[in-house]
């Protein structure tokens, strides 16, 4: 399996002093390696990235750099994938090709993902049918039924998606863009876990590596979507036995609906509570809640005390 650029895991790194033999082997075998960018320098090749290779200076010339920011110093400290293109022992330099490595990784990854996508296609086909049905009806009961079924199918697709190790390239409020073997996948903020994070930048940072399940693969449009949440155990499964009817627990208001409040008592475990008679606490307020009912998917009860606004 092709690993994501930046994920080193237990892969061999150039930590020893003399690495020439490793470089010659990598050159012959066209191996894809990983190394840390330690600098940027200008020479007769142009502005090059410098990669740490033990006692050897690794250089990635502009034409072999691939997708890179305009301000190259931003890449210093990051780990990149590369192939050894040429070795000049007299100068103590190895010339590296990042673009070729990424293209090769992407080619293999797309093939693997498309094979997995074929198994998911029946689920996505049904989701498309339900979306069309939703657009064609005004029946509220029917619309609710369709939404529930469509949501169930999305969860099924996520659970059956292939597991890949990814490395975050960058994050925005709505989600994170991560490398999954040379292919960029988008992870929506709601798929980063079971919590109620509103900004993905509060959850992940560039360079973070973790497992995801890929549940959308559209090579024609270059769209790949992945989920961290689908790799985790649903915390509500254990919460159903952790909380008891009549118990009072600490929580935080995370949403306000037309009927009342949604209170998070732990990441992924929510309690639905009606509005209070005289007080209207805001989202982000810590409260205590009394559990009145333990359902299949969430808890319900009432707010017993308003504590303080947090965050």
PyMOL commands that set and color helices and strands:
alter all, ss='L'
color gray80, all
select helices_A, chain A and resi 20-29+62-64+72-75+98-135+140-160+189-191+200-202+229-231+235-242
alter helices_A, ss='H'
color red, helices_A
select strands_A, chain A and resi 33-43+46-53+56-60+79-88+93-97+162-172+175-179+184-188+209-218+223-227+248-256+260-266+269-274+285-294+299-309
alter strands_A, ss='S'
color yellow, strands_A
deselect
rebuild
show_as cartoon
